[in-house]
Amino acid sequence: MFTLAAAGSLTVAMVPEADAARRASLGQNRLILDKNDVYLFPQAATEYNNLLSLEYGAAPNAGSGLVLLGNESFAYGLGIYRGDLLSPGTYPYNLGHPNLGNVANPLPGLVDQPHTILDFFVGADMGGGSAGARLSFGNGATRQVDAEDVVDSTSHTFVGLTLGYSMLGDTRVDTGLNIQFNSGNQINGGDDVLDTNRLFVGATARAYLPMAERTELGVLGDINFESRGATTRSYDANGVETGSNEGGTTAFGLVAGAGPVYHIKENTTLAGYGLLGFSTSSTDLDKDTDFDGTGMTNLLLPGLHVAADIQLLDWLYFRTGAQYSYSVTIASSEEDPNAGNNVSDSSSMSGRASNFGWRAGLGVELGNFTLDGAFQSGFIVNGPDFLGGAGGGMFTSVAAGYSF
């Protein structure tokens, strides 16, 4: 899974346990169409109208639900899950599907991961294409008041808006723009010790260009910008503020790729693409202090992703995907040239890493009902318990869907 993290790092990781089962079994390949495209491109709601889909994660509180109603002209729907799908470690969607649970907290320092209260989709046919929007809102908070009315609390709120447009026809182009704002606060012993905020703007695009019969060239691209700020305060025993610190981080990232998509027969698809990516971030720990800044630059050179969705029988599918990346990371920090023997105002270090990962799964399609499962890696290579396997279960996640 290729990740262009808003915090300024390019990484590769295995698919999270609670991710969407079908796309997880494809190794997060984004050139193979999937119902969960609505999270990136809400206009796709018109293509998957009248659908009920449930994703079952590895734990009872991991997974998601999606219901889409309407027709090909106009559709709307709701997503249900715990947590914020657009955390900085997962957007812009890893050139795959966002996590559906167990995501990182986008505001470090706060203990509360916000619960999603609303995730609403709407899509409409615009003649030569379709347009859509997605609105999400969430909040998480704790509050304790002791016998002397001293308050300890944390709160975290987010609101997100995604706008999308697709041009449909022989050449298909999907685009999406996401804007998200997070804010948080922490109170200890009645003292306001932390205020933090985050603004995130990201754009994503995907295109299919006809090349030959049953063959297309797929093109992918993501770009994002993030700004985070935090103010911390200290107090004496009497609750009088004795100091404060204001810091912040800005980050920018870009990743793009292309590769062929082969439709071997009506319900068998092979897709692969190569990726190049760049991201950079800078952090100022205290805006009132000199020579405390740090920076990080990451290069993805390259990333590769292949996947196959193979129809074995009229009702049975085998799916698999693999990904590889080679990345270079350069970290830097400011130095005081007047301190000691320093002769430069900065220092840097670099590292290189390569990563590989694979996934596989099965799908069943019986009329309007679908059932998909993403295998545990140990189940494939070691077998089930009764054959001497290592245990751990058969699937990491399972998804059930019904179209009506």
C-alpha positions in Angstrom: 0.0 0.0 0.0 1.6 3.2 -1.1 1.2 6.0 1.4 1.8 9.7 0.7 1.5 10.9 4.3 0.5 14.5 4.9 3.1 14.6 7.7 5.7 14.4 5.0 6.7 10.8 4.6 6.4 8.2 1.9 5.9 4.7 3.3 4.7 1.3 2.4 2.7 -0.8 4.8 0.4 -3.8 4.7 -3.4 -3.2 4.5 -5.0 -2.4 7.9 -7.0 -5.2 9.5 -10.3 -3.2 9.2 -9.9 -2.1 5.6 -12.5 -2.8 2.9 -12.2 -6.6 2.1 -12.5 -6.5 -1.7 -10.0 -3.7 -2.2 -7.8 -5.0 0.6 -7.5 -8.4 -1.3 -6.4 -6.4 -4.4 -3.6 -4.9 -2.4 -5.3 -1.4 -2.5 -5.1 -1.2 -6.3 -7.0 1.9 -7.3 -7.4 1.3 -11.0 -9.8 -1.6 -10.4 -13.2 0.0 -9.8 -14.9 -0.6 -6.4 -17.9 0.6 -4.5 -15.7 2.3 -1.9 -14.6 4.7 -4.6 -17.4 6.9 -3.2 -15.1 7.9 -0.4 -12.7 9.4 -2.9 -15.2 10.3 -5.6 -18.7 10.9 -4.1 -20.2 11.3 -7.6 -19.8 7.5 -7.9 -22.9 7.1 -5.8 -25.0 7.1 -9.0 -23.1 4.0 -10.2 -23.6 2.1 -7.0 -27.2 3.2 -6.1 -29.5 1.1 -4.0 -26.7 -0.7 -2.2 -26.3 -1.9 1.3 -22.7 -2.8 2.2 -21.2 -3.9 5.5 -17.5 -4.3 6.2 -16.6 -6.6 9.1 -13.1 -5.9 10.7 -11.0 -8.1 12.9 -12.8 -6.8 16.0 -16.4 -6.0 16.8 -15.7 -2.3 16.8 -13.7 -2.3 13.5 -15.4 -2.0 10.1 -18.0 0.2 8.4 -21.4 0.4 6.8 -22.5 2.1 3.6 -26.0 2.6 2.2 -26.7 4.3 -1.1 -30.2 5.0 -2.4 -31.6 6.5 -5.6 -31.0 5.8 -9.3 -28.6 6.5 -12.1 -29.8 10.1 -12.2 -29.6 11.0 -8.5 -28.3 9.1 -5.5 -27.6 9.8 -1.9 -26.4 7.8 1.1 -24.8 7.5 4.5 -21.5 6.0 5.8 -21.3 4.6 9.4 -18.2 3.8 11.3 -16.1 4.8 14.3 -13.2 7.2 13.7 -12.1 9.7 11.1 -11.3 8.2 7.7 -9.2 11.1 6.6 -6.3 11.0 9.1 -3.0 12.4 7.8 -1.4 9.0 7.7 -4.0 7.7 5.2 -5.0 10.6 3.0 -4.8 10.9 0.1 -5.9 7.3 0.3 -2.6 5.7 -0.4 -3.6 5.3 -4.0 -6.1 2.9 -2.5 -9.0 2.9 -0.1 -8.9 4.8 3.2 -8.8 2.9 6.4 -12.2 2.0 7.8 -11.1 1.8 11.4 -8.1 1.9 13.8 -6.8 5.1 12.1 -4.3 7.3 13.7 -5.3 10.5 15.6 -4.6 13.5 13.3 -4.0 15.8 16.3 -1.0 14.5 18.3 -1.3 15.2 22.0 -5.0 14.5 22.3 -6.1 11.1 23.6 -9.5 11.2 21.8 -10.0 9.9 18.3 -13.2 11.5 17.1 -16.2 9.4 16.5 -17.9 10.1 13.1 -21.3 11.5 13.7 -22.3 12.2 10.0 -21.0 11.0 6.7 -23.4 12.0 3.9 -23.0 11.3 0.1 -24.9 12.8 -2.8 -24.3 12.3 -6.5 -26.1 13.5 -9.7 -26.0 12.8 -13.4 -25.0 16.0 -15.2 -25.4 14.8 -18.8 -21.9 14.2 -20.0 -20.7 13.3 -16.5 -21.6 13.2 -12.9 -21.0 15.4 -9.9 -21.1 14.6 -6.2 -20.4 15.8 -2.7 -19.5 14.2 0.7 -19.9 15.9 4.1 -18.5 14.4 7.2 -18.5 15.5 10.8 -17.2 14.0 14.0 -16.4 14.6 17.6 -14.7 12.9 20.5 -14.5 14.2 24.1 -13.9 13.2 27.7 -14.7 15.3 30.8 -14.3 14.8 34.5 -15.2 17.1 37.3 -14.0 16.4 40.9 -15.7 17.2 44.2 -14.1 20.7 44.1 -15.4 21.4 40.5 -12.0 21.1 39.0 -12.3 20.1 35.3 -10.1 17.7 33.3 -11.2 17.3 29.7 -10.1 16.7 26.1 -12.1 17.3 23.0 -11.5 16.8 19.2 -13.8 17.9 16.4 -13.5 17.5 12.7 -15.5 18.6 9.6 -14.7 17.5 6.1 -16.1 18.3 2.6 -15.3 16.4 -0.6 -16.4 17.6 -4.0 -16.1 15.5 -7.1 -16.8 15.4 -10.8 -16.4 12.5 -13.3 -16.4 12.7 -17.1 -17.9 9.5 -18.4 -17.6 7.9 -21.9 -14.9 6.2 -23.9 -12.4 8.3 -21.8 -13.2 8.3 -18.1 -11.8 10.9 -15.8 -12.6 11.0 -12.0 -11.6 14.0 -9.9 -12.1 14.8 -6.2 -11.2 17.7 -3.9 -11.2 17.2 -0.1 -11.0 19.9 2.5 -10.9 19.1 6.2 -10.5 21.0 9.4 -9.7 19.6 12.9 -9.6 21.4 16.2 -8.8 20.1 19.7 -8.4 21.3 23.3 -7.1 19.8 26.5 -7.7 21.0 30.1 -5.8 19.7 33.1 -6.8 20.6 36.6 -9.0 23.4 35.3 -6.1 24.9 33.2 -6.3 25.2 29.5 -3.0 23.5 28.6 -3.4 22.8 24.9 -5.1 24.1 21.8 -4.4 22.5 18.5 -5.8 22.7 14.9 -5.2 21.2 11.5 -6.2 22.3 7.9 -5.9 19.8 5.1 -6.6 20.3 1.4 -6.1 17.4 -1.0 -7.0 16.7 -4.7 -7.0 13.3 -6.4 -7.6 12.2 -10.0 -7.9 9.0 -11.9 -8.3 8.6 -15.7 -8.8 5.7 -18.1 -7.6 6.3 -21.7 -8.6 3.7 -24.4 -5.5 2.1 -26.0 -6.8 -1.0 -27.8 -9.7 -3.5 -27.5 -10.1 -4.4 -23.8 -7.1 -2.3 -22.9 -6.8 1.1 -21.2 -4.1 3.3 -19.9 -4.8 4.2 -16.3 -3.4 7.5 -14.9 -3.4 8.4 -11.2 -2.5 11.5 -9.3 -2.7 13.0 -5.8 -1.6 16.3 -4.3 -2.1 17.6 -0.8 -1.2 20.4 1.6 -1.5 20.4 5.4 -1.0 23.0 8.1 -1.0 22.1 11.8 -0.6 24.3 14.8 -0.4 23.8 18.5 -0.3 26.1 21.5 0.8 24.7 24.9 0.6 26.6 28.2 2.1 26.0 31.7 0.7 27.2 35.0 1.8 27.6 38.6 0.1 26.0 41.6 -2.3 28.9 41.8 -3.5 28.5 38.2 -1.6 31.5 36.9 -0.1 31.1 33.4 3.7 31.1 33.6 4.5 30.4 30.0 3.3 29.3 26.5 4.7 27.7 23.4 3.4 28.0 19.9 4.6 25.7 17.2 3.5 24.4 13.8 4.0 22.1 10.9 3.4 22.6 7.2 3.6 19.8 4.6 3.2 19.3 0.9 3.0 16.1 -1.1 2.6 14.9 -4.7 2.4 11.4 -6.2 1.5 10.3 -9.7 1.5 7.1 -11.7 0.3 5.3 -14.8 -0.1 1.8 -16.1 -2.2 -0.6 -18.2 -5.6 -2.0 -17.4 -6.6 -5.3 -19.2 -10.1 -6.6 -19.3 -9.4 -10.2 -20.2 -13.0 -11.1 -20.3 -16.2 -9.5 -19.0 -15.5 -10.0 -15.3 -11.7 -10.5 -15.2 -9.4 -7.4 -14.8 -5.6 -7.1 -14.5 -4.1 -3.7 -13.6 -0.7 -2.4 -12.8 1.0 1.0 -12.5 4.3 2.6 -11.5 4.5 5.6 -9.2 6.8 8.5 -8.5 6.2 10.7 -5.4 7.6 13.6 -3.5 6.7 15.1 -0.1 8.2 17.7 2.1 7.4 19.0 5.6 8.9 21.6 8.0 8.3 21.9 11.7 8.9 24.9 14.0 8.8 23.6 17.6 8.6 27.2 19.0 8.0 30.2 16.9 9.8 32.4 19.5 12.9 30.3 19.5 15.6 30.4 16.9 17.4 27.3 15.4 14.8 24.8 16.5 13.3 24.0 13.1 13.3 20.5 11.5 12.4 19.3 8.0 11.9 16.1 6.1 11.9 15.3 2.4 10.8 12.0 0.9 11.2 10.6 -2.6 9.4 7.6 -3.9 11.6 6.2 -6.7 9.6 4.2 -7.7 6.5 2.5 -6.4 5.0 -0.4 -8.3 1.6 -2.0 -7.9 -0.1 -4.9 -9.7 -3.4 -6.6 -9.1 -5.8 -9.2 -10.6 -9.5 -9.7 -10.2 -10.1 -13.1 -11.7 -13.5 -14.8 -12.3 -13.0 -18.5 -11.7 -16.7 -19.5 -11.9 -19.9 -17.7 -12.6 -20.2 -17.0 -8.9 -16.6 -17.2 -7.6 -13.7 -14.7 -7.8 -10.0 -14.9 -6.8 -8.3 -11.6 -6.1 -4.7 -10.7 -5.4 -2.4 -7.7 -5.4 1.2 -6.8 -4.7 3.2 -3.6 -4.2 6.8 -2.5 -4.0 8.5 0.7 -3.2 12.0 2.2 -3.0 12.1 5.4 -1.1 14.7 8.0 0.0 14.3 10.1 3.1 16.3 13.2 3.9 15.9 14.8 7.4 17.4 18.2 8.3 17.6 20.4 11.4 18.6 23.9 12.1 21.8 24.6 13.9 23.1 27.7 15.6 26.2 28.7 13.6 27.5 30.7 16.6 27.3 27.7 19.0 30.5 25.8 19.6 32.3 24.7 16.4 29.3 24.9 14.2 30.1 26.4 10.8 26.7 25.8 9.2 23.1 26.8 10.0 21.8 23.3 9.3 22.6 19.6 9.4 21.1 16.7 7.5 20.9 12.9 7.3 19.5 10.5 4.7 18.3 7.0 4.4 17.0 4.5 1.8 14.4 1.7 2.2 12.6 -0.8 0.0 9.3 -2.5 0.9 7.2 -5.2 -0.5 3.7 -6.5 0.4 1.0 -8.7 -1.0 -2.6 -9.6 -0.3 -5.2 -12.1 -1.6 -8.8 -12.9 -1.1 -12.0 -14.6 -2.5 -15.3 -13.2 -3.6 -18.7 -14.8 -4.0 -21.5 -13.2 -6.2 -24.9 -14.8 -6.1 -27.5 -12.6 -7.8 -27.6 -9.3 -6.1 -25.6 -10.6 -3.1 -21.8 -10.4 -2.7 -19.5 -11.7 -0.1 -15.8 -10.8 -0.1 -12.9 -11.9 2.2 -9.3 -10.8 2.5 -7.1 -13.7 3.6 -4.7 -13.7 6.5 -1.3 -14.2 5.1 -0.6 -17.0 7.5 -3.6 -18.9 6.3 -2.3 -19.0 2.7 1.3 -19.9 3.4 0.8 -22.1 6.5 -2.7 -23.5 6.0 -5.5 -23.8 8.6 -5.1 -25.3 12.1 -6.3 -28.8 11.2 -3.5 -29.0 8.5 -0.8 -27.9 10.9 -1.1 -24.2 10.2 -0.2 -21.3 12.5 -3.7 -20.4 13.3 -4.9 -16.8 13.4 -8.1 -17.2 11.4 -8.9 -17.3 7.7 -9.7 -13.6 7.0 -8.5 -10.2 8.2 -11.8 -8.7 7.0 -15.1 -9.7 5.4 -17.6 -7.6 3.4 -21.2 -8.3 2.6 -23.2 -6.4 0.1 -26.7 -6.4 -1.4 -28.0 -4.4 -4.4 -31.8 -3.9 -4.6 
